[in-house]
């Protein structure tokens, strides 16, 4: 049968057609596999008459017809067209396959060309992984990757080639000569190739292949000693010699051109770095010859991918082979058909169909699907010579696949279209980490069971150079934050807690948390609301005569106890109500605080080192500053050692000594410090700009990929080293990092252990419950919102979250810090996001023109542990750290604040307020939500953010955590202002109580229905189309025999419409 795929040479099969098989797409092949020795004997047979071949073909045909239970051939022709291409693709893509997905394909287009006007050989002219690359006309280089532009006519001709040519699926062959022999024998048996042309076709297909990696002046060893220089000369010699002798020469010469082993150029080809390890090849061979009158077309899929020598540019095994040889005069048409099939093989949907196809009709259905998605450009409005640059973000092929596979795609945060008729949304899906177990410590136990199997891998997965850059980057950010917070805390508490306590607490809590917590990517740090609470608590204790550290100890004990109660009762399930509205509001607020604090510190630095704005170069002789004695400084003269009235003068003192001994600075230049502020701002903005540029260096066009990635990973460290060098080179006395050098409490009035009793009345221990409730809300909200941001689905974390386990260790560490008089620590949003960004992984192999794919985050515990161990050891590294300028670290703070705003939808919507509609980007929510509703949503979110900022900056900052909790209530109230359709695109839909129950019932219904039609009926996906199942009984077909001629009429009409088709 011409419509059936040829599974193996000499194999016969039986196909019993019934209604169930047509509906279920179940085709059964029954055949006897011929041993490989049989193929070898056929290939080396010296004589074979055409009469014997014809007899064998007739016997095979008779056996096929007799074994099929007298199946009528016309019935088979009727049944196949009745199954629409859309149904076929549903059958193919909807089949459950437990095996791995089909591997990536490398497609190469080789054309039969004459080299130097003499020898005919296969020359590589184009290649595909995702986009097309052509060999430029000069032949010395590859073109830039570009989107392949195909002519509609060539696609129709390709379809005709698949309809009329030889289709051989799951063929067993181990060498290219064996494969070519089986293709030609199949064509001869089908009557598509004359037997006397077999050796010429074999000779042509086995000609050597010249790839773009080779230089034009090189010659293969197979060329040495050849007596014939071109294919045309060999074919012309057939007239003067016997056919047998000529065929023997052809065969020997063609086999001498072929080698089973990859050549050196293939093994050294650096293009292999662009391919995954399991990649396979698809080879397309097209060309024109002068001995064929009709095209020779074959599409072959091998049972197993095999290495076919130098057939492919890179040493990967071949899985598919498409051959098109035709008469002279249509080389351009053959070239375009070759580009068409190569582009189809690089298409993700047709790629899957090609691997799963069972016969010719499946391949034709794949072409039909491709044609349905093709967009035609008018010839007068587009120049086909213009190469279209690959887009930065490619549309996902899952939409097309799900459209046919009957799979309901997930809808999250506007990533996929949403059906307005279903209000469930489902963007904020509740994972098992947030399910309420209603058991004592049930969530904590599940977290431990979930994370325990990954504990060993959490250390092994850190063995990468990227981990080193992450450690250094986060360490510098953590040290700067610890010094800044410790200084502010010391000012607020009269040094009862200072810089050293901040260092020790950061090191202790951070290391323990990263070692034992559920999400080690989270970085613990002190926060602004905690600082405000400490200041208010210290003032309250001072005014009422309470022991501050003891009072604080009991607040910490009660708060830790409350957090443990929240852990035991699975209170973390409330996190599911923290939608994108709450997450982005909190995240943006913390980012703005980082940015604001960075500028605030620089302005404070400028205040201490002012610029002489009224400086006049013409009055330089009048500028000066000198130290003169004041009335109260005379007696200090006697306190200065090694001095006498004869050698002591105030004019010889420097600035610090003058102030120390009561002198007075007089002069125009006394109030200004030249160059320090200007140099500090140069370091500040230079650090920020250089960090941003080096971080984006990964996508630049300079240097190899490995160097670019290394520079990007170490961007912050390289920037800090660069500007430390600039500061040292210029020599301006900019403020430097000051680290305590002695390990002792900041205040001599306290020790490293706080006694719980004796300093306050007994009722204070109970009264501590009230402020402890505020601290508990603060800790819970800060910790869990940051955890939700870290565990976002877009980060592609694979080891799961641990909300209950994280809160458990935060509570335990809070109790320990309370006994030691150390600051309280909670998850820090900005530093945690920076930690994740520094550990992001991208695909090592990306197709030319394709952006590297984000694979996820390097989930491990080592970076966090080392960061906090280094923080604790910073006391001993003070001689080295003192060379780092503070403006450089402030620039790092600015970078962390700005970088954490990337990808925040709230910032994108803020920019839309200033953009005309025609210049707005193509965002998914702009397609489905009216612009005025988007601006209203942004206004409400911005208003809440402004209120939080104002509240944070006042004395009422102590109720800041309660106001964050109020964001959830505001978001709930927005359900009455916005439709669920709009919220599903702008935010997550708040989970409903019965939502999971409804989804389970819906899944059960779909499972019971079983058929594709029922799946489509309950699908929320608007791209699905209901295709009625065709059930025609055999009686009807017998009553209407004219149905059997419709497919023939269609084929004749296609031939009439394409009279000049090469196929």
N, C-alpha and C positions, 0 to 999 in steps of 0.2 A: 504494500500500500504506500502511496506517495505521501499521504498525510501522516503516517506513523513515523516515529523516530527509529532509526536503525541502531539497535543496542549493541550488536556485535556482528562481525563478519561471519556469515554462514549460520547465524542464529535464526530460529523461527519462533514465533510466539502465537498465543491464542488470546483473543479478546472476546469475552462473552458480554455483549452489550445488554444492559437491562436498565430499568428506570432508576433503581437505587444507585447504580454505579455512576450514572450521569449526574444525579443529584449530589452525590457525595464525592465526586471527582476521584473515584477509586479505579485505577487502571491496573490490571494484573498482567505482568509479562511472564511467560513461561518459555524457557529456551534452554538449549544445551550449549554450554560454553566450549568453544574449540580450544584445544591445548595450544600453547604458544609454539610448540614445535611444528604444528600444522602451518602456522603463519610463516615460519621461517622457511619451510619447504616450498610454500607458494612463492615467496619472494625470490628464491634462488633458482626456480625452475627455468631452464634454458628455453623450452619450447612450450607454447600453449596455443592451441588453435581456437579461433573464434567460435567454431561450431561447438566445441566442448563446453565453452563458457555459456553459450546460449542454452544448451541442454541442461546445464546445471541450474541456470536461472529459471527455466521452465519447470524443472522438478521442484525447486524451492517454492515457486508460486503455486503449483498444484498442491504441494504439501500444506501450504498455508491455508488454502481455501478448503481443503478437505478436513483439516484439524479444527476449523472454526465452527463446527456444527452447522455447516451450510449457511453461515452468516452471510446475508446479502450485502454486497459492497455498497450498493446505493443506500441501504439503511444506515451504514456507518457515515456516509457522506451527509446524510440528512441530520443525524443526531448532533454532530459537532457544531455546525453553524447555529443550532438552536440554543446553545449555551453562549450567552453574551460574553464579551471580553471582561466586563465588570465582574460578572459572576465567577469567571475563571480566576481572575486575580484574587477575588475573595477566597476562593478555594485554596489557592496557592499560599497566599500570605497568612490566611487564617489557620493553616495547619499547625498543630502543636509539634514543636521540635525541641526535644530535650537536649540536643547537642549544642555545641558552641555556634555563635552566629557566623555567617559566611565571612571569610577573610577579606581583607582589602585587596583590590585588584590594581595591578600595574598594566596598563594597556599600551602597546607599542604598534605603530603603523609603519610597515615596511612596504616599499614600492619597488617593482622590478624596473631597474634603470640600467642604462649602458654607461660604463665607466670609461672615460676618455674616448667615447665613441666606438668602443670595441666590445669588451666583456659585459655580459648581462649579469647583474647580481642584485640582491635585495638590499636596498639602501633605506636606513631609518630616516623618516621624514617628520614624524611627530610622536608625541607620547602624552599620556594622560595618567594622572592619579585622581585628582579632583578637577583640575583645569587643564586646558590644552597648552602644550608647548611645541612650537614649530622650530624646525631647523631653518635658520635664516637663509636667504638666497645666496649669500656669500659662502654658506656651508661651514663657517668657522665657529659658530656659537648658537646657543639656544635663544629663542625669543623669551620675553617675560611671560609668565603664566597669564592666561587670559580666558575669558568665557568663550567657549566654542560657539560660533555662529554657523548654523546649518541652513541649507536651502530646503524648503519643503519638498521640492521635487526629488532631491536625493533621499530623503526619508521615505517617500513613497516607493522609490526604486529599491531601497533596502527591504521594504516590506515585501515587494515582489520577489526579491532574491530569496528571502526566507520561505515564501510560499512555494517557490518552484525548485529551490536548490535542495541539496542533500543535508539532512539534519541527523546527526549521530550523537546521541546522548549517552553518558556513562560508558564511554568506550574504554576498553582496556588496551593500553599500549605503553611501551616503556622507552621507545626510541622514535625519533622523527622519521627515519625511513620506514619503520613498521607502520607508523601512523599514516604516512602518505600512501603506502601500499593499500591500506584498508579503505582509505577514502576513494582512491581510484577504482578499486575493485567494486565498491558499493555503487559508484556512478556507472560502471560498465554493466553491472547486473540490473540496474534500474533503467538501462537504455539511454542514459544521459551523456555517455562518453563512448566514443568508438574505441574498440580494443587496440587498434593500431596506433592510437595517440597516447596510450598509457605511458610508454617510456618517455615520451617528450614531456608530458605533464610531470612525471616523477623527476626527471632531470631538472626541470624549471623550479619545482618546489624545493629541491635540495641544493639549489645554488647557495653559495656562501652569503653570509649576512655581514654588511658593513655598518657598524653603529657610529653614532656621532662621537663616541669617545676615541675612535681611531683617527689617525692622521691620514690625509689623502695619499701621501706618497708611500704608505706601507702596503705590503703585499702579503697575503697569506702563504704559508708554506705549501698549501694545496695547489697553488698556482704554478709551482716549479715543475718543469717537465711536461706541461700540458702541450699537446699537439694541436689542440683546437682552441681558438681564442674567443669565439663568440658563439652564442646559441644559434644565431641565424646561419652561420657557416656550417655548424653541425647538421642543422636541419636540411641545408641544401646538399650536403654530401650524401644524403639518403638516396638521391637519384642515381648516383654512380656506384653505390655499394649495395650489398644484400641487406635486407631488413634485419636479419638476425645479427649480423656483424655490427650494424649501426646501433641497434638496441643494446648490444653488449657494451659498446663503447660509451653510450650515453649513461648506462647504469654505473659503470665503473668510474666514469668521470664525476658523476653527480655524487656518488658515495665518497669519493676522495675529497670533495669540497666540505664534507660534513664531519664534525667531531662531536662525540657524545659528551666531552668534558668542557666545562666553561673555560674560556680563554683568560689570559692574564688581565686584559683590559676590563673584563667583567668583574673579576675579583678585586681589582683596585678601584673600581668605580665608586666615588664618594656619594653618588646619588642613592646608594643603599641606605644612607642615614635618614632619608626621607620616607623610608618604607618601614612598616612594622615587621616584626620577626616572622610572623606567619603569613606574610603577603604572598599572593600568587599572581601569575602573569596571564594576560589575555593578548594573544598575538593576532594581528590583522595583516594579511598578505594580499595585496592587490597589484595588478599589473596587466599589461596588454602583450599578447603574443600573436604571431602570424600564422599559427597552425590550427587555431580554433575558429570555428564558424559560429558557435553558440557559447555563451558564458559557462564557465566552470565555477560553480558556487558550492561551498560546503561550510556548514557551521558544526563544530565539534566541541563537545564537552567531555573531558576525560573522567574516568571513574575516580582516579587519584591523580593529583598534580605530580608531574614528573619533570625532571631537569632534561631539557632537550638541547643540550650543548650550547652553542653560541647563538641560538635563535633569538634570545632576549638580551637587551642591553645590560641588564643587571642579573646576577646569578640567583634568580628565583624560579621555582618550578612553574611550568605552564599548566593551566587548567582549561583554557578555552583557545580555540583556533578558528579563525574565519578566513576563508580563502575565496578570492574572486579573481579569476583569470578570464579575460575576454578578448574578442577580436581587436585588431588595430583600429585606431582612430577615435577612441573614447577614453583616453587616459584621464582627462579631467573629470569625467563622470565617475570612473572607477575610484579616483582619489576622494571625491566627495562622499561616495558610498562608504569607503573605508573610514573616513572621518565620522560619518554618521553612526556606524556600528561601534566605533571606539568611544564616542561620546555617550552612547547608550550604555555601554559597559561601565562607564564611570558614574552613571546615574544610580543613586542608592536604591531606588525602587526596582528598576530593571535589573540591577545587579543581583538583588535577592531573587527575582523571578528567574533569571538565568541559572542560578544555582538550584532552584527547586522545580524547574520546569520538567514535565514528564513527556511532552510531545511538542510537535510543531505549533499546534494551536495555542499552547501556553506562551510560546515566544511571540506569536503574533498578537496575543492579548496584551503582552507587555509593551509592544510597539504601539498598540492602540492607546494604551494608558499614557504613554509618553507623548503621543500626538495630541491627546486631550489637554495636556498641560503646556504644550508649546505655544509661544506667542509669536505671531508673524508680524514683521515690520514691513511697511510699504517700501518698495524698491526706490522710489524717488525721494524718500525722506530719510534715508539712512545709507551711509556708505559702508558696505560690507567689509572693506579693507580696514576700517577702524577697529582696533582691538579693545574690547571692553575689559576694564580692570576688574579683578575679583572684588566682590563686596567685602567690607570688613566683617560683617556678620551674615552668615548664610541662613536662609530659612530652613527650619527643621523638616526632614523628610518624614517625621513621625505622623504629621497630619495626613499626608498622602497614604501612608501605610495603614494608619488606623481607619482611614476612610473605607478601606477594603477589608481590613482584618476584623471589623466589627468590635473593636476595642474602644471602650469609653475612656478618652484621655483625661488625665487629671487637669483640673482648672485651678491655678494658684496665682493669686495676685495679678490677674489680668494677663497671664502668659498665653492663654488660649481663649478662643472665642467662647462666649457664654450664651446659653439659651435663655432668653428672657422668660420663657414659660416655666422655668424651674427656679424656685427661689432659694434652693438649698445652698448654692454656691460651692462650698467645700474647699475654699482655698486654704483655710487654717485647719489642716487635718490634725487630729489628736493621735500622736504616736503612743506606743506602749509606755514610754517614759512618763507620760502625764496621765495615764489612766488611774482612776481611783480604785484601789484594791479593797477598801473598807476593812482592812485588817491592820492589826497593830504592827507598825513598821513594815507594812507590806511593800510599799514603794521603795524603801531603803534596801530591803532584802533583794528585790528584783534588780535594783541598780548594781548591787555588789555581784550578783550572778551574771549580769550583763557585761560588766567591765572586767571581771576576774580572768576570763580566757584571753584577754588582750594585754594582760599586764606584762608578760615577757616581750611581746612585740612592741610595746610602748618604749622599750629601750633599744631594741634592734632596729626599729624604723628610723631612729635618729642618726644612724651611721651615714651621713651625707654632708657634703661641704656646706650645703644650705643651712644646716643647723648651726654651724659656727657663726655665720653672718647674723642669724637671728639672735643668738646669745649676746653678741657684742652690741647689736642695735638696741635690744630691749634692756640690756644691762645699763647702758648709758641713760636711757629714758627713765629707768627705775631709780638710779642713783640721783639723778637731777630732781626727780619728784620727791625722793626721800629727804634730800637736803632742803628743798624749798618748804615742804610740809613741816619738817622738823623745826626749821627756823621760825615759821609762823606759829607753830604750836608752842615753842618756847616763849615767844612774846606773849601769847595768850594765857599761859599758865605760870608765868614767872619761873621758867626753866624747870618746873616739876616734870615736864616731858620736853625733851629737846632733840637735837639732831642725832645724838648717839642712840637714844631710845628709838628714834625713827628708823635708824639703820638696823638695829638689832631686831625690832619687831618685824620689819620688812623681810629680813633674811629668814627669821624663824617661821613666820606664818606662811610665807610664799613657798619655801622649800617643802614644808610638811604638806601643804595643800597640793602642790604639783606631784608629790610622790604618792599620795593616797586618795585624792579626790576623784570624782567621776569625770570631770572635764579638765584635764591638765593644761589645756590651751588657755584657760582663763588666768589672768594675772591679777593678784590681790594688791591693793594699794589703799592708801588713805584718801578720803574724798572731802570735798568742800563742806557738805552738810555735817559731817562728823566734826570738822574743825569748828564750825559754828556752835555745835552742841557742847564741845569741850570748853569753849570760851564762856558760854552762858553758865555752864555748870561750875566752872572755877569761880566766877564772880558771885554766884549764888552761895557757894560754900564759904567764900571769904567774908561776905556780908553777914552770914549767919553763924560764923565761927565753927563751921564743920571742917573735919579733916577731908580735904578734897580727894586724895587718892583712896581713902577707905570708902567714902561715899561712892566714888566711881567704881570701886571694886564690887559693891553690892548691886549697883545698876548693871554692871557687866554680867554678874552671876544670874540675876533675874532674867535679863535679856537672853543670855545663853540658854537658860532653862526654857523660856518661851519658844525659842527657835527649835529646841529639841522636841518640844510638844508638837510644833508644826511639822517636823519631820515624821514623828510617829503617827500622826493623823493624815498623812499624805496631802497636806495643805498645798503642796506645790502643783497640784492639779489646777489650781486657779491661774497658773501661768497661761493656760490656753485662752484666757480672756485678754491677754496682752496681745492685741493685734498690731498690725503694722503702724496704725495711728499712734499707739502708745510707744512702741519701740522706737520709731523714728523721731518722735517728739523728745524722748529722753536722750537718745543718741545725739541728735542735733544740738540739744542743750549742752551736753558735756563737751562736744566738739567746739562749740562757740566759747565755752569757758576756757578751754585750752588756748584758743586763738586770742581771746581777750587777755588772758593772763600773760601770754608771751609779749604782747605789745605793752601791757601794763608794767612788766618788769623792765622793758627797754626804756620806757618813759621815766621810770624811777631811777634807772641808771643815768639817764641824761640829766635828771634833776641833781644828782650828786656830783656829776661832772659836767657843769654847764658849758655851753658854747658862748664865746664872746661875740654876740651878735653885732655890737657897735665897734668892732675892731677896725681901726684906720691904719693902713700900712704907713702913711705919712707921719704918724705920731709914734712910731716904734721906739724912738729915743725916750719918750716919756713914760712908756710902759715899764713897770717893774714892781717888785714886792720885796719888802725887807721886814725883819723882825726887830721890834724895839721893846724895851722893858716897860712893863706897866707898874703901877704903884704897889700892886700886891705881889709882885714877883721878886722884890729885892732880897727877901730872906731865903728864897729858894736857891740863891747862888751858893749858900753854904752847904746845901744838900747835894750839890753836884760833885761827885768824887773827882780827885786828881785835877782840881782847878784852883786857881789863885786869882786875886784881883788883877794881877799883871797879865795873865794869858786868857782871861775870860771876856768875851764880847758876845752880845746877842746877835750881832750880824753874822757870826759864824755858825749859828744854829740852822738846822734844816726845818722844814715845816712842822713835822711831828714833834721835834724837840722843843720848838718855840711854843707850841700849844701846851706841851707837857709841863714846861717850867714857867708857865704864866706869862709868856711874851705876847706881843700883839702884832698881827700882820697888817702892814700898811702899804698901799700901792694900788695902781689901776688893775694889775693882773692877778691880784691875790684871790679873787673870787672865781677864777676860771681855770680849767684844766685843758690845755690845748690837745686837740686831736683824739682824745679818748672816746668821746661820744660818737664822732664821725666814724672812727675806726670800728667801734662796736656795732653801729648800724650796718656798716659794710659787711662785717662778719655775720650779722644776723640775717640780712636779706640774701647774702651770698650763700649761706648754708642752706636756707630754704630753697632757693632757686636751683642750686647744684643738686640737692637731694631729689627734687622733682625731675630734673633732666636725666640724671643717672638712673633713676628708677624706671623711666620710660625708655632707656637706652636699649632695652631688650627688643623693641620693635623698630629700631633704627636700621639704616642700610649699611652701616659701617662695621667692619670687622666680621669674623666668622661667628656663627651662632653660639658656639661655646664661650667665646670671649664676651659677647654681648650679655649672655645670661649670667656669667660670673660677675661682670661689672654691675648688673642690675641687682643681683643678690647682695652684694657688698656696697650698695650705693651710699648708705648712711655712714658706714665706717670710713669709706674712702673720702667722703665729704668732710667728716670731722678731722681726719688726718691732714687733708689738704688745707683747711682753714686754720688749723693749729700751726701748720708750717708757715702760712701767710702771716699769722700774728707774730710768730717768732722772728720771721724775716724783717718785718717792718719795725718791730721793737717797741711799739707803743704799750704803755703799762695798762692794758685792759684788765677788768676784773676777772679773776681766775676762780676755779672751783676750789672750795675750801672743805676739806674732809677732816673730821676729828681724828687725832692721832693717839689718844689715850682711851683705854676701855674702862670707863667709870661713869656713874650716873652724872647727868648734867648738873643737878642740884645736890650739894652736900647734905641737904636736909632729909634725903630719902635713901633707901637701899634698893636692892634688886628684888626684894620680896615684900609685898604689902600685907600687913597683918589685918585679918578681917574684923577683929574686935578691939575695943579699947579707946578708940579715938572719937566716937560719936555716940549719942544716946541710942538706946535700943530701938526706939520707934523709927529712927532714920532708916534702919535696915528694911522695915516694911514700907516706909514711904518711898523707897527707891523703886517700888513697883511701877509707879506712875511714869516717871521718865523712862523706865525700862521699856514700857509699851511703845513709846515714841521711837526709841532706838531699835526695837524689834521690827517695827514697820519700815524704818529706814534700811536696816540690814536686809530684810526680806525683799523689798522692792529693788534696791540697788543690785543685790546679788542675782535675783531671778530675771530681771529685765536684761542685764548684761549676759546672763546665761542663754536667754532666748536669742539675743543678737548673735552670740557666738555659734549657737547650734542651728542657725538658719539653714534651710535646705539648699540655698544657693552656694553654701560653702562645701557641700557634698561630703560631709563627715560620714565615715563608714563604721566607726566603732561605737556609735550611740552616745546619748547624753546621760547625765546622772544628776538630775536636779535635787533629789532628796539627799544623795550622798554628798554633794557639794555643800548644801546648807548644813548638814550634820558637822562637817569639818570646820566650817566657818563658825558654828556655835562653840565647838570644842576649843578652837584657837582663840576665840573671844574670851572664854573663861580663863585660859592660860595667860593671855595678855593682861587681863584684869589683875591677876595675882602678881604679875611681874611689873605692873605699872607702865606697860607699853601701850602705844596707840592701838585702836581697833582697826581691823582691816577687812575690806570687802572687795568684791570684784570691780575692777576699774575698766570702764567701757572702752575708752580710747586706746589705752595701752594693750588691752586684749585684742582689739581689732587690728592694731599694728602688729601684734604677735602673729595673728592669723595671716595677715598680708605677707609677712616675711617668710612664711612657711608654705605658701601656695605652690602647687605643682602644676606643671603644664606638660603636654605631650612632647616627648623627645622627638618623635617623628611626625611632621606635619607636611601635607602635600604642598608643593610649590604654589604660592599664591594664597594659601589657606592660613588663617591665623591659628597659632597653637591652641589646642583645646585645653580648657581648664579641667584638670583631673580631680582636684580636691586639695586637701590640706595635709601636710605631713603630721599626722597625729602621733604624738609621743610625749614623754614626760621629761626627757633629758634637758631640753632647752630651758624650761622653766626652773628646774632644779639648779642648773649651773648659773642661771641669772641671779638667783637669790643667794647662792653660795658665794658668788663673786661680790654681791652687795655686802654680805657680812664680812668678807675679807678686805673690803675697801679701806678699812682703817689702816691696814698694813701697806696699802698701795698709795697712800697720800703723797709720797714724793713724786710719783708719776702723774697722778691725777691733777696735781696743782698746775700743770702746764695747759690744761684745757680751759679756754676762755668761756666765761658764762654766756656771752652773746651767741656763741656757737650752739650751746645747749638750748638756749631760748629759740634759736632757729629750728632745732630739732623738734621742740614743742610745737612750734607753728606748723611744721610739716605734718606732725602726727594729727593735729587738729583738722587740717585741710584734707589730708588723705582719708580720714575716717568719714568725711562727708561724701566721698565718691560712691556712687551707686545708691545714694539715698533718694528715694522718689520725691520726697518733700522738696529737695533742692531743685530737682528738675521742674517741678510744678511752680516753684518760685520764679524760675527763669521764664516760664511761659507767660507770666504776667507782663513781661517787658518785650515780648516777641509778637510781631504781626502774625496773623494766622498762616500766611503763605510761607513764612520762614520757620514755622514750627517743625520739629522733627516728627518722624512717623512713629509715634508711640501708640501702643495698642489701646490704651484707655482713651486717646483722642479720637479713635475711630468709633467708639461705642458709647461715650458719655458726652453730653453737651458741654461746651466749653464753660458756660456760666456756672454749671454745677461743679466743674473741676476747680474753678476759681473760688467758689464758695467753700468747698472742702479745704482748699489751701488756706483761705482766710481764717477759718475756724482753728485749723492746726497752728497757724502762725500766731493767732491771738492767745491760744493756750501756752505756747512757748514764751511769748512776751510776758505773760502773767507769772510764769514760773521764774523767769529771769528777774523780774522786779521783786518777787517774793524772796528769792535767794540773796538779793542784795540788801535786804532790810533785816531788822531784829527778828522779824517773824520767820526767819529762815529755819527755825527749829521745827516748824510744821511743814517743812518742804516735802518730806516723804508722804505725808497725808495728801498733799496736793498732787503728787505723782499718782497716787492711788485714785484721786479724783478724775484723772485722765480716762480711766476705764469707764467711769460713770458718764463722762462727756461722750465717749465713743458709743456707749449704749443708747444715749439719748439721740444720737445722730441716725438711728434706725427709723425714727419718726420724721426725719427731715430728708433722708435720701432713700431711694429704692434699693432693694437688695441687689438688683442688677448693677446699679452704679457702684455700690460698695464692693461688689465682687471684683471690680476692676481697680478701684482706687484704694482698697483696703482688703483685709481678710474679713470674711463673714463670721460673726461671733457664733460659736457652736451652740446648737440647740440641744435640749435634753433628749429629744426623741430622734435626733438626726441619725445617730449610728444605727438605731433600730430600723429606721426607714431604709437606710442603705443596705442593711442585711436582708430585709424583705425583698428589696428590689433585685439584689443579686440572686436570691433564691428563685425568683420569678424567671429571670433570664436563664438560669441554669435548667429549670424545668422545661422551658420552651425549646431550648437546644438549637433551633434552626436559626439561620442567619437573618431571616425576615423578622423574627421576634426580637433578636438582638438589636436590629436597627430600629425597631419600633420604640424601644425603651431607651435608646441612646439620646444623650443630650447634645451630641455633636452635630452641628448644623450642616457639616459637609457631607454627611451620609445621605445617600439616596436609596430609596426603597426600590429594589429591582425584583419584580415578581418572579417567583420560582416557576420554571416552565416544566409542566408535567403533561406530556402528550403520550397517550397510550399507543401501543403498537397497532391497535385496531384502526385508529384514526389515520395513522400513516399508511396503512394498507388501503384504506378507502380513498386516500388522496395521494396517489403515486406522483402527482406533478410536483409535490413538495421536494422530491428528491432532485429535481432539476434546477432548483433556485440557486444552489451553491454553484452549479456549473455556469448558470447564466451570469452570476456575479463575477466569477473568474473571467469569463469571456468579456464582460463589460470592462473589467480592469485592464485586460490586455488591449481592448480597443481604445481605452482612454490613454494608455501609455504605449503607443506603437513603437516609440524609439527607446524604450527602456532597455538597458544593457542586459537585464536578467529576463 
